[in-house]
Amino acid sequence: LSNDASGSFGGPIRANSSANGGTWALVFDGRARNLTTGMDELDRLLGPAPSLDLAGTIRGGRIEVTRAVLEGENGQATGRGLIEADGELKLAVDWTAAGPFGVGPVEIDGAMQGDGALTGTMAQPRMR
């Protein structure tokens, strides 16, 4: 995010474990309020109030994401994969977005979709 980012993002985290312990089920229901990232195209896709719903398990110090859904005003992304104990990200991502898309001096109308991976770390994520 840029220095121009503002707004808030948060929500409840619910976790529970079976009687024998070891594995925890995890659910996060996040909502943003008046969010701006400082990146024009991302702000257009997310809008001011995107949501993130995540479900998974915590096992052996890492989070196994079984379902993640990011819903924005003009786009959606879904993902699943691993968040390692050291913060390393290994998530497969599918996305859809509605135009128009600004690419330099060109504007592309319509919808787009694709897939990729969210890698890197929690501190420095990368989309591929």
C-alpha positions in Angstrom: 0.0 0.0 0.0 1.1 3.5 -0.6 1.5 6.4 1.8 -1.8 7.6 0.6 -3.7 4.5 1.9 -6.4 5.1 4.4 -9.5 3.5 6.0 -10.0 0.5 8.2 -10.2 -3.2 7.8 -11.1 -5.8 10.5 -13.5 -8.4 11.7 -14.0 -11.3 14.0 -11.8 -14.4 14.0 -13.3 -17.6 15.2 -11.2 -20.6 16.0 -12.1 -23.9 17.7 -10.3 -27.2 18.3 -11.4 -30.7 18.9 -11.0 -32.3 22.3 -7.7 -33.9 21.3 -6.3 -30.5 20.2 -3.6 -30.2 17.6 -5.7 -28.8 14.7 -7.7 -25.7 14.9 -10.6 -24.7 12.6 -10.3 -21.0 11.7 -12.9 -18.6 10.2 -12.3 -14.9 9.5 -15.0 -12.5 8.3 -13.3 -9.2 7.4 -14.8 -5.9 6.2 -13.3 -2.7 5.1 -14.6 0.8 5.7 -13.6 3.9 3.6 -10.7 1.9 2.2 -8.3 3.5 -0.2 -5.0 1.9 -1.2 -3.5 4.8 -3.0 -3.4 2.8 -6.2 -6.2 4.0 -8.6 -7.0 0.7 -10.4 -7.0 -1.3 -7.2 -9.2 1.3 -5.5 -11.6 1.0 -8.4 -11.7 -2.8 -8.2 -12.1 -3.0 -4.4 -14.3 0.1 -3.8 -14.5 1.6 -0.3 -16.0 -1.5 1.4 -14.5 -4.8 0.2 -14.9 -8.0 2.2 -12.6 -10.9 2.9 -14.0 -14.2 4.1 -11.5 -16.9 5.0 -11.8 -20.5 6.3 -9.0 -23.0 7.0 -7.1 -24.9 9.6 -4.1 -24.2 11.8 -1.9 -27.2 12.0 1.8 -27.4 12.9 2.2 -23.6 13.0 0.9 -23.0 9.5 -2.5 -22.0 8.2 -4.1 -24.2 5.5 -6.5 -21.9 3.7 -9.3 -24.0 2.3 -11.4 -21.0 1.1 -10.7 -17.3 0.8 -13.1 -14.9 -1.0 -12.2 -11.2 -1.5 -15.3 -9.3 -2.8 -14.8 -5.8 -4.2 -17.1 -3.3 -5.9 -15.8 -4.3 -9.4 -13.8 -7.5 -8.8 -13.6 -10.8 -6.9 -10.8 -13.1 -6.1 -10.8 -16.6 -4.6 -7.9 -18.5 -3.2 -6.6 -21.5 -1.3 -3.3 -22.8 -0.2 -0.8 -22.3 2.6 0.5 -19.5 4.9 3.6 -20.9 6.5 4.6 -20.2 10.1 7.3 -17.8 8.9 4.8 -15.8 6.9 5.6 -17.3 3.5 2.6 -17.4 1.1 1.8 -20.3 -1.2 -1.8 -19.5 -2.4 -3.5 -20.3 -5.7 -5.8 -17.4 -6.9 -8.6 -17.1 -9.4 -10.0 -13.6 -10.1 -12.7 -11.8 -12.1 -13.0 -8.1 -12.7 -15.3 -5.6 -14.5 -14.0 -2.8 -16.7 -13.3 -0.4 -17.9 -9.5 -1.0 -17.3 -7.1 1.8 -17.7 -3.8 0.7 -19.4 -1.7 3.8 -20.0 -3.6 5.9 -22.6 -5.9 2.9 -23.5 -9.2 2.0 -21.9 -10.4 -1.6 -22.1 -14.1 -2.2 -21.5 -15.8 -5.5 -20.5 -14.9 -8.2 -18.0 -11.6 -10.0 -17.4 -10.7 -13.2 -15.5 -7.6 -15.0 -14.7 -5.6 -17.1 -12.3 -2.2 -17.0 -10.6 -0.5 -17.3 -7.3 0.0 -15.1 -4.2 3.6 -15.8 -3.1 6.3 -13.9 -1.2 5.6 -13.2 2.5 3.0 -11.5 4.5 5.3 -8.5 4.7 6.1 -8.5 1.0 3.4 -10.3 -1.0 3.7 -10.9 -4.8 1.1 -11.8 -7.4 2.1 -14.0 -10.3 
